[in-house]
């Protein structure tokens, strides 16, 4: 997804995939799995929000240099988080993240 966006071929689905990675990493961090990723999640969230706003105006999905780096860092941390826990625990975090998003829909950004 990041590669598509950096090459100028990014879609809303690519953006959504990166948002999902960020949300999952944040949920795991807030529950003690790699809490050092939280500042990276914040930077990634700002960049993804800017990308969404830009897309609304231009219909082009893109990230600036800082955003690309923040997402690269995020993906690296997310991989470390995932590899540090069991598959069943990871699956529980996926469900917990989905449930949180569903119950906090007022804080969710959607792009059309």
Buried (B, 14 or more C-beta within 10 A) or exposed (E): BBEBBBEEEBEBEBBBBBBBBBBBBBBBBBEEBBEEBEEBBEBBBEBBEBBBEBBEEEEEBBBEEEBBBBBBBBBEBBEBBBEEBEEEBBEEBBEBBBEBBEEEEEEEEEBE
